[in-house]
């Protein structure tokens, strides 16, 4: 597995699409978590989130701000990353080439998923660093407090972000394995992330009590509840406290383990071609 991990790590770092996805994540995070709220707070613009004020973009709110995008938009980018990294191997014939060299399917998949887990952590740390810089710049410009949350709160937020980010990358990876490709897997993943789970939460759940109960076991509401418990602003797409922090963590972790197990079983039992 160590050899597979090293090989997959090299492949990951040399793929331009990975860096493009990271750049998009940083740009979206800066724009929607800091630039737009800051402009709204300083220009007095009215709107559904205008009541958050300047305090929402200062260093004290960095944990919630940097976590708010993971249930939907940043999560969607991580699903694409997982699909590209695993599903792309079918189109390029890489699975067949690698497996004929000797490593078992399990070892190759373990290497891929381990690298994806590391990549998810890299995304989380990069977004947190972006939030740190942005909040400090705003605080300096407004002569406001530069006090950060406690180290425990910061580490807890990074851990929660890593858990959610890894879950979404594994979702993308298992879609790539199930559909043996990229195009359909990316399409279905994005439809689920950006359309279906929002329709369930915003349209079906308020009308049907059984849907409201069932959505608590879905990955999106679980992720939204987890980041909400850590200070992510309610009203952000996908952020809603349908569960408390503990149960939400269990839901996200269960999906993470389930996606890994499903991908391993399908890859082992089905032909590569």
Protein Blocks (a to p, Z undefined) as FASTA:
>chain_A
ZZmmmmmmmmmmmpmklmmmmmmmmmmmmmmmmmmmmmmmmnopacfklmnommlmgmkl
mmmmmmmmmmmmmmmmmmmmmmmmmmmmmmnommmmmmmnopafklmmmmmmmmmmmmmm
mmmmmmmmmmmmmmmmmmmmnopafbdcdfklmmmmmmmmmmmmmmmmmmmmmmmmmnop
aklmmmmmmmmmmmmmmmmmmmmmmmmmklmmmmmmpmklmmmmmmmmnopaghiahiac
fbcfklmmmmmmmmmmmmmmmmmmmmmmpcfZZ
